[in-house]
């Protein structure tokens, strides 16, 4: 039966309820009850008692579409009914249903206020109509009407509160789900950005070194084959190293847990050796014996040095590069300077590689500055906190 009701439109349920309430109210007039007040026979006034009860019951058809109107109508019909001194019986059943509907399904506070005020007015009207009720014990019917109306109001208000609480809980659940989805998308975007940055740093550095060495090879191949063989070896080692790093980066996408750890400052010597082979005169000031760094800071520092050297090779050519790495109590400072006069793309500090380095620092809560030096050349200075936000060593 419950499933059948759930599949039917609301007006069908209301129609059935209206017919049932009307039948019960009208039918109750033929059942005499004890301790009733002396009242007008239901056959007086042309059967007006039946008409009033039928009208109040029929109004329930619109109880959900017009809850305020139905409540006011059933309340008015109830006052008229008892003012004409017709018997109680179950004549207030439609009013009880209308009161419950108004408080349970109304929107906002206004329906509850209307129901409360209406109940007060009805109670006063009923008490006035029963001022001369006889026998005295029959006054219990008046208090029954008042009490039943208050109970209907209370039940409706309770149901309304439960509905609001359920709606709020559903809203919070939807917001939490939306927040989780946004967080997941943000994590995916951040991971994509990290992978793109790793790919850029790895490929740009390797291609730059290979480009320089291949140019040297083409120039000296016939005149100095032994040196050409050495540059080819450097190209082979650089490409192999780049491929290994690419596999490590792409392992994030494939879920391969055998991938190599991200490169750190422990590989600085190898990076310097490659840069020297590309024609740079590199001077390093770094104490590898200091305390170990958080992996994210270590990797970011390595990538900053790598990208800085790549920019020097690409835009400046053979020159002197100084790498200074200083580990303090609160932050790691990485400074890379060159003494050459680079191209515009290197000197304005807005290249894609520099933007990537700046983003790396920002993600860890640090900062990076890059620009030309007054005495000539270019400087990259990064400050990386040793306890970056959201990263644990």
C-alpha positions in Angstrom: 0.0 0.0 0.0 2.8 2.4 0.9 4.6 1.7 -2.4 1.3 2.3 -4.3 0.8 5.7 -2.6 4.4 6.7 -3.4 3.8 6.1 -7.1 0.6 8.2 -7.2 0.5 12.0 -7.6 0.0 14.0 -4.4 -3.4 15.2 -5.3 -4.7 11.6 -5.5 -3.6 11.0 -1.9 -5.2 14.3 -0.8 -8.4 13.4 -2.6 -8.6 10.0 -0.9 -7.9 11.6 2.5 -10.6 14.3 1.9 -13.2 11.7 1.1 -12.2 9.6 4.1 -12.3 12.6 6.5 -15.6 13.8 5.1 -17.1 10.3 5.5 -15.9 10.0 9.1 -17.1 13.4 10.1 -20.6 13.0 8.6 -20.9 9.4 9.7 -20.0 10.3 13.3 -23.1 12.5 13.6 -25.2 9.3 13.7 -23.3 7.9 16.6 -24.5 9.3 20.0 -21.7 9.6 22.6 -22.0 10.0 26.4 -21.4 13.2 28.4 -22.2 15.3 25.3 -23.6 18.8 25.8 -27.3 19.4 25.0 -27.1 20.6 21.4 -29.2 21.4 18.3 -30.3 18.3 16.4 -28.3 17.8 13.2 -31.5 17.8 11.2 -32.2 21.4 12.1 -31.6 24.3 9.7 -32.0 22.1 6.7 -29.1 19.8 7.4 -26.6 22.6 7.7 -24.4 20.4 10.0 -23.8 17.9 7.2 -23.0 20.7 4.7 -20.5 22.3 7.1 -18.7 19.0 7.8 -18.7 18.1 4.1 -17.3 21.4 3.1 -14.5 21.2 5.7 -13.6 17.7 4.7 -13.6 18.6 0.9 -11.3 21.5 1.5 -8.5 19.0 2.3 -8.1 18.3 -1.4 -6.2 21.6 -1.6 -4.3 21.1 1.8 -0.8 21.0 0.2 -1.4 23.5 -2.5 -3.1 26.1 -0.3 -2.3 25.2 3.3 -3.0 28.6 4.8 -6.4 28.9 3.0 -7.5 25.4 4.0 -6.5 26.0 7.6 -8.4 29.3 7.8 -11.5 27.8 6.0 -11.7 24.7 8.2 -11.2 26.9 11.3 -14.0 29.3 10.2 -16.3 26.4 9.4 -15.6 24.9 12.9 -16.5 28.2 14.6 -19.7 28.4 12.6 -20.5 24.8 13.4 -20.2 25.1 17.1 -21.7 28.6 17.2 -24.9 26.9 15.8 -24.7 24.5 18.7 -24.3 21.3 16.6 -22.9 18.2 18.4 -19.1 17.6 18.7 -18.6 14.0 17.7 -15.6 13.9 15.2 -16.5 17.3 13.6 -13.0 18.7 14.0 -11.1 16.0 12.2 -10.6 18.1 9.1 -9.3 21.0 11.2 -6.7 18.8 12.9 -5.4 17.6 9.5 -5.3 21.1 8.2 -3.4 22.4 11.2 -0.8 19.6 10.9 -0.4 20.2 7.1 0.1 23.9 7.6 2.8 23.5 10.2 4.5 20.5 8.7 4.7 21.6 5.0 4.7 25.4 5.2 7.8 27.3 4.3 9.4 29.7 6.8 8.1 30.8 10.1 4.9 32.4 8.9 2.8 29.2 8.7 3.7 28.3 12.3 2.8 31.8 13.4 -0.5 31.6 11.5 -1.3 28.2 13.0 -0.5 29.4 16.5 -2.6 32.5 16.3 -5.4 30.6 14.6 -5.4 28.0 17.4 -5.6 30.8 20.0 -8.6 32.4 18.2 -10.3 29.0 17.8 -9.8 28.2 21.5 -11.4 31.5 22.5 -14.2 31.1 20.1 -14.9 27.6 21.3 -14.8 28.6 25.0 -17.2 31.5 24.2 -19.6 29.2 22.3 -19.5 26.7 25.3 -20.2 29.4 28.0 -23.6 28.0 28.8 -22.9 24.3 28.0 -24.9 21.8 29.9 -24.2 19.4 31.6 -21.0 20.9 33.1 -19.1 17.8 32.5 -19.5 18.3 28.7 -17.0 21.1 28.8 -14.4 18.3 28.4 -15.3 18.2 24.7 -14.2 21.8 24.3 -10.8 21.1 26.0 -10.5 18.0 23.8 -10.9 20.2 20.7 -8.3 22.6 22.0 -5.9 19.9 23.1 -6.2 18.0 19.8 -5.6 21.1 17.8 -2.5 22.0 19.9 -1.2 18.4 19.4 -1.7 18.7 15.7 0.2 21.9 15.7 3.0 20.4 17.7 3.3 17.3 15.6 3.4 19.4 12.4 6.1 21.7 13.8 8.1 18.6 14.9 7.8 17.1 11.4 8.8 20.4 9.9 11.9 20.6 12.1 12.9 17.1 11.1 12.4 18.0 7.4 14.6 21.1 7.8 17.3 19.2 9.6 17.3 16.5 6.9 17.5 19.2 4.2 20.4 20.9 6.0 22.2 17.6 6.4 21.7 16.8 2.7 22.9 20.3 1.8 26.0 19.8 4.0 26.6 16.4 2.4 26.3 17.9 -1.1 28.7 20.7 -0.2 31.2 18.3 1.4 31.0 16.1 -1.7 31.5 19.1 -4.0 34.4 20.2 -1.8 36.0 16.8 -2.0 35.6 16.9 -5.8 37.2 20.3 -6.0 40.1 19.2 -3.8 40.6 16.1 -6.0 40.6 18.3 -9.1 43.0 20.7 -7.4 45.3 17.8 -6.5 45.2 16.4 -10.0 45.9 19.9 -11.5 48.8 20.3 -9.1 50.2 16.9 -10.0 49.9 17.7 -13.7 51.7 21.0 -13.1 54.4 19.2 -11.2 54.9 16.6 -13.9 54.9 19.2 -16.6 57.5 21.2 -14.7 59.7 18.1 -14.2 59.4 17.2 -17.9 60.3 20.7 -18.9 63.4 20.8 -16.6 64.6 17.4 -17.6 64.0 17.7 -21.3 65.2 21.3 -21.6 68.4 20.7 -19.8 69.2 17.5 -21.8 68.3 18.9 -25.2 70.3 22.1 -24.5 73.4 20.0 -23.6 72.9 17.7 -26.6 72.4 20.6 -28.9 75.7 22.3 -27.7 77.7 19.0 -27.8 76.3 18.0 -31.2 77.3 21.4 -32.6 80.8 20.9 -31.2 81.0 17.4 -32.7 80.0 18.6 -36.1 82.7 21.3 -36.0 85.6 19.1 -34.9 84.6 15.7 -36.3 87.2 15.7 -39.1 89.9 17.7 -37.3 89.9 16.1 -33.8 88.1 12.8 -33.9 89.2 11.9 -30.3 87.5 15.0 -28.9 84.5 14.3 -31.1 84.3 10.8 -29.6 84.3 12.4 -26.2 81.4 14.8 -27.0 79.4 11.9 -28.4 79.9 10.1 -25.1 78.6 13.1 -23.3 75.6 13.2 -25.6 75.0 9.5 -24.9 75.3 9.9 -21.1 73.1 13.0 -21.1 70.3 11.4 -23.2 70.5 8.2 -21.0 70.2 10.3 -17.9 67.3 12.2 -19.4 65.5 9.0 -20.3 65.9 7.6 -16.8 64.5 10.8 -15.3 61.6 10.7 -17.8 60.8 7.1 -16.8 60.8 8.2 -13.1 58.5 11.1 -13.9 56.1 9.0 -16.0 56.1 6.3 -13.3 53.8 8.7 -11.4 51.2 8.3 -14.1 51.6 4.5 -14.5 51.8 3.8 -10.8 55.2 2.1 -11.0 56.6 2.1 -7.5 60.0 1.0 -8.8 60.7 4.5 -10.2 63.8 6.3 -9.0 63.6 9.0 -6.4 63.5 12.6 -7.5 67.0 14.0 -8.1 68.5 16.2 -5.3 71.7 18.1 -4.5 73.6 14.8 -4.1 73.6 14.8 -7.9 75.0 18.3 -8.1 78.5 17.1 -9.0 77.1 15.2 -12.1 75.2 18.2 -13.1 78.3 20.4 -12.8 80.3 17.9 -14.8 77.8 18.0 -17.7 77.7 21.9 -17.6 81.5 22.0 -17.7 81.5 19.7 -20.7 79.1 22.1 -22.4 81.7 24.9 -22.0 80.8 26.5 -18.7 83.4 27.3 -16.0 81.4 26.3 -12.9 82.4 27.2 -9.4 80.4 25.5 -6.6 80.2 26.5 -3.0 78.2 23.8 -1.2 78.8 21.7 1.9 77.2 18.3 1.3 77.9 17.3 4.9 75.1 19.4 6.3 71.9 17.9 7.7 69.7 16.1 5.2 67.0 18.2 3.5 63.3 17.5 3.1 62.9 15.7 -0.2 60.8 18.4 -1.7 63.3 21.1 -0.9 66.2 19.0 -2.0 64.6 18.3 -5.4 63.5 21.9 -5.9 67.0 23.2 -5.2 68.5 20.8 -7.7 66.0 21.7 -10.4 66.6 25.4 -9.8 70.4 25.0 -10.3 69.7 22.8 -13.3 67.4 25.3 -14.9 69.7 28.2 -14.2 72.6 26.4 -15.9 70.4 25.4 -18.8 69.5 29.1 -19.3 73.1 30.1 -19.2 74.1 27.4 -21.8 71.1 28.4 -24.0 71.3 32.2 -23.9 74.9 33.0 -22.9 77.3 30.3 -24.0 80.7 29.7 -22.4 81.1 31.8 -19.3 81.8 31.6 -15.6 78.9 30.3 -13.4 79.0 30.4 -9.6 76.7 28.2 -7.6 76.3 29.0 -3.9 74.2 26.7 -1.7 73.8 27.8 2.0 71.8 25.8 4.5 70.6 27.8 7.5 68.5 26.9 10.5 65.2 28.0 8.8 65.9 28.1 5.1 68.0 26.9 2.2 69.5 29.7 0.0 70.5 28.9 -3.6 72.3 31.5 -5.6 73.4 31.0 -9.2 75.2 33.8 -11.0 76.9 34.1 -14.3 79.3 36.8 -15.7 78.0 36.8 -19.3 75.8 39.2 -21.2 72.9 37.0 -22.2 70.1 37.5 -24.7 66.9 39.4 -23.9 65.0 36.2 -23.0 67.6 35.5 -20.3 67.9 39.0 -18.9 64.3 40.0 -18.4 63.5 37.3 -15.9 60.3 36.3 -17.5 61.2 33.1 -19.4 59.2 30.0 -18.9 62.0 28.3 -17.0 62.2 31.1 -14.6 58.4 31.1 -14.1 58.7 27.4 -13.4 61.4 27.9 -10.8 59.4 30.7 -9.1 56.3 28.4 -9.0 58.4 25.7 -7.4 59.5 28.1 -4.6 56.0 29.4 -4.1 54.5 25.8 -3.7 57.0 25.3 -0.8 56.3 28.7 0.8 59.6 30.2 -0.5 60.4 32.9 -3.0 62.7 33.4 -6.0 64.2 36.5 -7.6 65.9 36.5 -11.0 67.3 39.3 -13.0 70.4 41.0 -14.4 73.2 42.1 -12.1 74.5 45.7 -12.0 78.1 44.5 -12.7 76.9 42.4 -15.6 75.6 38.9 -16.0 72.5 37.3 -14.4 71.5 36.1 -11.0 69.0 33.6 -9.7 68.4 33.7 -5.9 66.0 31.2 -4.3 65.0 31.0 -0.6 63.4 27.7 0.4 62.0 27.1 3.9 63.3 23.9 5.5 59.8 23.1 6.8 57.7 23.9 3.7 53.9 24.1 4.1 52.3 20.7 3.6 55.6 18.8 3.1 57.2 16.5 5.6 60.8 15.3 5.5 
